[in-house]
């Protein structure tokens, strides 16, 4: 139960912020509650809730809509909703060869997108400069609509120390120990986004947050988001919290070893899941020196039903099923979400994975876990990065400070 402001004697501003964001979070999952119902749900007095709701409506967090017809006499309760019209979240994915940027409402509706093509292993300063320019351009595009940007999130392909904004290691970009948060904040300092809180996290982690924050009807807890791209990663949500680990490496499931003395991974180890499931694992002619270089090439080979390609993709799918089983054994998830470019290969890739997973479940006489494809498609990481900003802003007790910024 929360502490009512009427009884609080100290730390009033923090208590007020906690209570305000508790109302916002509850309405994210349970829209259309009246003030009285909301007060009961969160354990605050009606007078406190009425006061906070007035502030949140004035600021753009909440809105009132049509009156609910109840059949009762007297004044009918007015339902409250998260306001999708006045506040903006910006989210970005720094991927291999591309930067994707989205602007979303507080409820996760994608309002605008921007994409920047770049080298597959770009110099970090240039990539950060392009990212800052893209964020600023998208903001300018929507600025005329009177919307306020309240948070920026960025998803990165490697382990991230979220509190400092340092990217520890991104093997597919060749980046290590980069203070991307402070560098990006410096690039944004001369723009209208200067004062906006900035959050950074691993790409799969932010995609998992997106599935939780912007998908209230299919959340599941624990929830695991598995990302299959050039590499393989996972984001893990347990008890409504993102599991990041001691050094920010939690969820680096691409480097779980699935095969002793298997193929060499980009991290230097042998037999990692990434080396058995990622794009490099799906090349059917590796020994002949004609390796598939892009997902587009792989799809083209599947379309013409090249037998070697089909066999390689099926094998990678089977290993994905092994990885999913291991994650089920470790976390007992209520839901597994598959995302990334790998899932665009379709049934040739996903069906072997699901069959392998179902086989392990059947052997243990257990029902197979709920597995679904991400609803956000290619934008899952960018949308998830926007969701990360909402996630951190609405959880003041567990949120790291925004990188080089003060929170609003």
C-alpha positions in Angstrom: 0.0 0.0 0.0 1.2 3.5 -0.8 1.7 6.2 1.9 -1.0 8.8 1.8 0.2 12.4 1.4 -2.1 13.5 4.2 -0.1 11.4 6.7 3.4 12.0 5.3 5.6 14.2 7.4 8.8 14.2 5.3 10.1 13.7 1.8 6.9 15.2 0.4 8.1 15.8 -3.1 9.3 12.2 -3.5 6.2 10.8 -2.0 4.1 12.9 -4.2 6.0 11.8 -7.3 5.7 8.1 -6.3 2.0 8.5 -5.8 1.5 10.4 -9.1 3.3 7.8 -11.1 1.4 5.0 -9.3 -1.8 6.5 -10.7 -0.3 6.7 -14.2 1.0 3.1 -14.1 -2.3 1.8 -12.8 -4.3 3.5 -15.6 -1.8 2.2 -18.2 -3.0 -1.3 -17.3 -6.5 -0.6 -16.1 -7.9 2.3 -18.2 -11.4 3.9 -17.6 -11.3 3.9 -13.8 -13.1 6.7 -12.0 -11.3 8.7 -9.3 -13.0 6.7 -6.6 -12.1 3.4 -8.1 -8.5 4.5 -8.7 -8.3 5.6 -5.0 -9.4 2.2 -3.9 -7.1 0.4 -6.3 -3.9 2.2 -5.2 -4.8 2.7 -1.5 -4.9 6.5 -1.4 -7.7 8.8 -0.1 -10.2 10.2 -2.6 -9.1 13.7 -1.8 -5.4 12.9 -2.5 -6.3 11.1 -5.8 -8.5 14.0 -6.9 -5.7 16.5 -6.3 -3.1 14.4 -8.1 -5.4 13.7 -11.0 -6.1 17.4 -11.5 -2.3 18.0 -11.8 -1.8 15.0 -14.1 -4.6 16.2 -16.4 -3.2 19.7 -16.5 0.3 18.5 -17.4 -0.8 16.1 -20.1 -0.5 12.7 -18.5 -4.2 11.9 -18.1 -7.5 12.8 -19.8 -11.1 12.5 -19.0 -13.5 11.1 -21.5 -17.2 10.5 -21.9 -19.3 9.8 -18.9 -20.1 6.2 -18.2 -23.8 5.4 -18.2 -24.5 3.4 -15.0 -28.2 3.8 -14.5 -27.6 5.2 -11.1 -29.1 8.5 -10.0 -26.9 11.5 -9.4 -23.6 12.4 -10.9 -22.0 9.6 -12.9 -18.3 8.7 -12.5 -16.0 10.1 -15.1 -13.5 7.6 -16.5 -9.8 8.4 -16.7 -7.3 7.4 -19.4 -3.7 8.0 -20.3 -3.6 11.0 -22.6 -2.2 10.0 -26.0 -2.3 13.5 -27.5 0.0 15.8 -25.6 3.2 14.0 -24.6 5.8 12.3 -26.7 8.4 9.6 -26.2 11.3 9.2 -28.6 12.9 5.8 -29.0 15.9 4.7 -31.1 17.6 1.5 -32.1 21.3 1.6 -33.0 21.6 -1.6 -35.1 24.1 -3.2 -37.5 24.0 -0.9 -40.6 20.9 1.1 -39.5 19.5 3.5 -36.9 15.7 3.4 -36.4 14.0 6.2 -34.6 10.3 6.4 -33.6 8.1 8.9 -31.8 5.3 7.4 -29.8 2.4 8.6 -27.7 2.3 7.7 -24.0 0.2 4.7 -24.9 2.7 3.4 -27.5 1.0 4.5 -30.7 3.7 5.1 -33.3 3.3 8.7 -34.6 6.4 9.0 -36.8 9.4 7.1 -37.9 12.9 7.9 -39.2 15.6 5.6 -40.5 19.3 6.2 -41.1 21.5 3.9 -43.1 25.1 3.6 -42.0 28.1 1.3 -42.3 27.9 -2.1 -40.7 30.8 -1.2 -38.4 30.6 2.6 -38.1 32.9 4.8 -36.1 31.1 5.5 -32.8 31.4 9.3 -32.9 29.8 9.5 -36.4 27.0 7.1 -35.4 26.2 9.1 -32.3 26.2 12.3 -34.3 23.7 10.8 -36.8 21.6 9.5 -34.0 21.4 12.9 -32.4 20.5 14.5 -35.7 17.8 12.0 -36.4 16.2 12.5 -32.9 16.3 16.2 -33.4 14.8 16.0 -36.9 11.9 13.8 -35.7 11.2 16.1 -32.8 11.1 19.1 -35.1 8.7 17.3 -37.4 6.2 16.9 -34.6 6.9 20.1 -32.7 4.3 22.1 -34.5 1.6 19.8 -33.1 2.2 21.2 -29.6 3.4 17.9 -28.1 6.1 17.8 -25.4 8.9 15.2 -25.4 9.2 13.8 -21.9 11.8 11.1 -22.4 14.2 9.5 -24.9 15.3 5.9 -24.9 18.0 4.2 -26.9 18.5 0.4 -27.5 22.1 -0.8 -28.2 23.4 -4.1 -29.4 25.4 -5.1 -26.3 25.7 -4.9 -22.6 24.9 -1.5 -21.1 25.5 0.1 -17.7 22.3 2.0 -17.7 23.2 4.2 -14.7 26.3 5.7 -16.5 25.2 5.2 -20.1 28.3 3.2 -20.9 28.1 0.5 -23.6 30.3 -2.3 -22.3 30.7 -4.4 -25.5 28.9 -4.6 -28.8 30.8 -7.3 -30.8 28.8 -6.9 -34.0 29.6 -3.2 -34.1 33.2 -3.5 -32.8 32.5 -1.1 -29.9 33.8 -1.5 -26.4 33.6 0.6 -23.2 32.0 3.6 -24.9 30.3 6.4 -22.8 27.5 6.6 -25.4 25.0 8.3 -23.0 27.2 11.3 -22.1 28.4 11.6 -25.7 24.8 11.6 -27.0 23.8 14.1 -24.3 26.5 16.4 -25.4 25.4 16.1 -29.1 21.8 17.0 -28.0 22.9 19.9 -25.7 22.5 22.5 -28.5 19.0 21.2 -29.5 15.5 21.5 -28.1 16.0 18.1 -26.6 18.7 19.3 -24.2 16.6 19.0 -21.0 14.9 15.8 -21.9 15.7 12.7 -19.7 17.8 10.1 -21.7 17.9 6.4 -21.0 20.0 3.7 -22.6 19.8 -0.1 -22.4 20.5 -3.3 -24.4 18.3 -3.8 -27.5 16.6 -7.0 -26.3 16.0 -5.5 -22.9 14.2 -2.5 -24.3 12.1 -4.7 -26.6 11.1 -6.7 -23.6 10.1 -3.5 -21.8 8.0 -2.5 -24.9 6.1 -5.8 -24.8 5.3 -5.1 -21.1 4.6 -1.4 -21.2 2.7 -1.1 -24.5 0.9 -4.4 -24.6 -1.3 -4.6 -21.5 -3.5 -7.4 -22.7 -0.6 -9.9 -23.4 2.0 -8.9 -20.9 2.8 -12.1 -19.0 5.2 -12.2 -16.1 7.9 -13.5 -16.2 8.2 -12.3 -19.8 11.2 -13.1 -22.0 11.9 -11.3 -25.3 14.3 -13.2 -27.6 15.9 -11.2 -30.3 17.4 -12.9 -33.4 19.4 -10.7 -35.7 23.0 -10.7 -36.6 23.3 -11.7 -33.0 21.0 -13.3 -30.4 19.9 -11.7 -27.2 17.1 -11.7 -24.6 15.3 -9.3 -22.3 13.9 -10.7 -19.1 11.0 -9.1 -17.1 10.5 -10.6 -13.6 7.9 -9.2 -11.2 7.4 -6.1 -13.4 11.1 -5.3 -13.3 13.8 -5.5 -16.0 16.5 -7.9 -15.0 19.8 -6.3 -16.0 22.4 -8.1 -13.8 25.4 -6.9 -12.0 27.3 -5.5 -15.0 24.3 -5.0 -17.4 25.0 -8.4 -19.1 21.8 -10.2 -18.0 20.0 -11.5 -21.1 23.1 -12.1 -23.2 21.7 -15.5 -24.1 23.5 -15.4 -27.5 26.6 -16.4 -25.5 25.1 -19.3 -23.7 27.2 -22.3 -24.9 25.0 -24.9 -26.7 27.7 -27.0 -28.3 31.1 -27.9 -26.9 33.8 -27.1 -29.5 31.1 -25.7 -31.8 31.6 -22.9 -34.3 33.5 -19.8 -33.2 31.3 -16.9 -32.0 32.0 -13.2 -32.5 32.8 -13.0 -28.8 35.7 -15.4 -29.2 34.1 -18.4 -27.5 33.2 -21.7 -29.2 29.6 -23.1 -29.6 27.6 -20.0 -28.4 23.9 -19.8 -29.3 24.6 -16.9 -31.5 27.1 -18.9 -33.6 24.4 -21.6 -34.0 21.3 -19.5 -34.5 22.4 -16.1 -35.9 22.8 -15.1 -39.5 26.3 -16.6 -39.8 24.8 -20.0 -38.7 22.3 -20.0 -41.6 24.9 -20.0 -44.4 24.6 -23.3 -46.2 27.9 -23.0 -48.0 30.3 -21.8 -45.4 32.9 -24.5 -46.2 32.8 -23.4 -49.9 33.6 -19.8 -49.0 30.2 -18.5 -50.3 28.6 -17.4 -47.1 25.2 -15.7 -47.0 26.0 -12.1 -46.0 22.5 -10.5 -45.4 19.1 -11.5 -44.3 17.8 -10.4 -47.7 20.0 -12.9 -49.4 18.9 -15.6 -47.1 15.2 -14.8 -47.8 15.9 -15.0 -51.5 17.4 -18.4 -51.2 14.5 -19.6 -49.2 12.0 -18.2 -51.7 13.6 -20.4 -54.5 13.6 -23.3 -52.0 17.3 -23.9 -52.1 17.7 -27.2 -50.3 21.0 -26.3 -48.6 19.6 -23.0 -47.3 16.4 -24.7 -46.0 18.5 -27.3 -44.1 20.7 -24.6 -42.6 17.7 -22.5 -41.5 16.0 -25.6 -40.0 19.1 -26.5 -38.1 19.3 -23.0 -36.7 15.6 -23.2 -35.8 16.2 -26.4 -33.9 19.0 -24.8 -31.9 16.7 -21.9 -31.2 14.2 -24.4 -29.7 17.0 -25.7 -27.5 17.8 -22.2 -26.3 14.1 -21.5 -25.6 13.9 -24.7 -23.6 16.9 -23.6 -21.5 15.3 -20.3 -20.9 12.1 -22.0 -19.8 14.0 -24.1 -17.4 15.8 -21.1 -15.9 12.9 -18.6 -15.7 9.6 -20.5 -16.0 8.2 -17.7 -18.2 4.5 -17.0 -18.6 5.3 -15.7 -22.1 8.2 -15.8 -24.6 8.2 -13.2 -27.4 10.3 -13.7 -30.5 11.5 -10.7 -32.4 14.2 -9.4 -34.7 14.8 -10.0 -38.4 15.2 -13.8 -37.9 11.5 -14.2 -37.3 10.8 -12.7 -40.8 12.2 -16.0 -42.2 8.8 -17.5 -41.3 7.9 -21.1 -40.7 11.2 -22.5 -42.1 12.9 -21.0 -39.0 10.2 -20.8 -36.3 8.4 -24.1 -36.8 11.6 -26.2 -36.0 12.1 -24.1 -32.9 8.5 -24.6 -31.7 8.6 -28.3 -32.5 11.9 -28.8 -30.6 10.5 -26.8 -27.6 7.3 -28.8 -27.6 9.3 -32.0 -27.7 11.2 -31.1 -24.6 7.9 -30.1 -22.8 6.2 -33.4 -23.8 9.2 -35.4 -22.5 8.8 -33.8 -19.2 5.0 -34.1 -19.3 4.6 -30.3 -19.1 2.5 -28.0 -21.3 4.6 -26.0 -23.8 5.1 -22.3 -22.9 3.2 -19.5 -24.6 5.3 -18.3 -27.5 4.3 -15.4 -29.8 5.9 -13.0 -32.3 6.4 -9.4 -31.3 3.6 -7.1 -32.3 6.0 -4.3 -33.2 7.9 -6.0 -36.0 11.0 -4.3 -37.3 10.4 -1.4 -34.9 10.3 -3.5 -31.8 13.6 -2.2 -30.4 12.9 1.5 -31.2 9.4 1.3 -29.8 10.8 -0.6 -26.8 13.3 2.2 -26.3 10.5 4.7 -26.1 8.8 2.3 -23.6 12.0 2.3 -21.6 11.6 6.0 -21.1 8.0 5.6 -19.8 9.1 2.7 -17.7 11.8 4.6 -15.9 9.9 7.9 -15.6 6.9 6.1 -14.0 9.0 4.1 -11.5 10.9 6.7 -9.5 12.0 4.3 -6.8 13.7 1.8 -9.1 14.8 4.0 -11.9 18.5 4.9 -12.5 19.0 8.6 -13.0 18.6 9.7 -16.6 22.0 9.9 -18.3 23.6 13.3 -17.7 20.1 14.8 -17.2 17.8 15.8 -14.4 14.4 14.1 -14.4 11.3 16.2 -15.0 
